[in-house]
Amino acid sequence: METPDSTEMSARGHNGTMLFDGAFVTIQRKGFLARSTVGKGNKRIPVSSIAAIQVKPPGAMVNGFVQLTVAGGNERRSKLGRQTIDAMSDENSIVVTKKQFKSFEPLINAIESAITQNQRSFISNDAPNATASAADEIKKLAELRESGALSETEFETLKARLI
């Protein structure tokens, strides 16, 4: 974990490192484990694209994980007993051991706060173009849905909030 006065927070998990700078979450993967599961490299996700963060704390005998849900992503439910195994091959997840989980807690809280702030800003029309009408906002949402950035459910939910 970086020092508290640092602008970037980070935590190292079993299959990668998660960094957060206030605007982007970066998932870094290096080494053999990364190459054999998801692939080496960095993935940067803007906070505005993160719909949720799922946390499964590790138990006494099993690892846990921190998973980002990206707007427009294709989520699938894991079968009973396979959540952590499936998270190992998910490009938006970091598997964590019990010892590593403590360093993830402040990072999780910071990401959740940023997601909440971003969603409130969008819903309350504090977005950059606050003078746009509801029809203009719905048109923008429709374009995001067509591009795959929003699912049909997310589109309908956000549209209902605007109306």
VODO-398248 format. One record per residue (C-alpha): x, y, z; residue in one letter. Coordinates in steps of 0.25 Angstrom, whole numbers, plus 5000, padded with zeros to 4 digits. Layout:
BEGIN
XYZA/...
***
This chain:
BEGIN
500050005000M/500550144997E/500750245007T/499450325011P/499950455006D/500150394992S/499150424981T/499250284976E/498750164984M/499150024981S/499049884987A/499749754982R/498849624981G/499149484977H/499049504962N/499249644960G/499349784966T/498249884966M/498550034966L/497550154967F/497950304964D/496550364966G/496150354952A/496550224947F/496750084953V/497950004947T/498049854948I/499549814946Q/499949674943R/501349624942K/502049484942G/501749344939F/500349344947L/499849464939A/500349394926R/499649264929S/498249324933T/497849464928V/499149514921G/500249604924K/500049754923G/499249874929N/497749904928K/497350044931R/495850064934I/495250204936P/494450214949V/493250264940S/493250124933S/493150054946I/491750014950A/492049934963A/493149864971I/492949724977Q/493749684988V/493849544994K/494749545006P/495649425008P/495349325018G/496149235027A/496449135016M/496049205003V/496549324995N/495549444992G/495549544981F/495249684977V/494449694964Q/494149824956L/492849824948T/492949904936V/491749974929A/491449894917G/492249774921G/491749634920N/491649574934E/491449434937R/491049364950R/492049264955S/491549124960K/491549094975L/492949084980G/493549134967R/493549294969Q/495049304973T/495449204962I/494649284952D/495249414957A/496649364954M/496349364939S/495549494940D/496249614934E/495549714944N/495849634956S/496949624966I/497049494975V/497449524989V/497949445001T/497549475015K/498849545018K/498749635005Q/497349675008F/497649775019K/498449855008S/497149854999F/496149915009E/496550065007P/496650044992L/495249974992I/494750095000N/495350194991A/494850134978I/493450114984E/493450264988S/493850304974A/492850214967I/491750274976T/492250424974Q/492250394959N/490850334959Q/490250454967R/490950554958S/490350484946F/488950474952I/488850614958S/489250674944N/490550724950D/491150664938A/492050754929P/490750794920N/489750824931A/488950904922T/488550794913A/487150754913S/486650614918A/486350574903A/487850614900D/488350524912E/487450404907I/488050424893K/489450414899K/489050294907L/488450224895A/489750244887E/490550184899L/489550064899R/489750044884E/491250054885S/491149944896G/491650034907A/490250014914L/489449894915S/487949904912E/487649894927T/488650004931E/488050094919F/486550074924E/486950104939T/487750234935L/486650274926K/485550254937A/486350344946R/486450454936L/484950454933I/
***
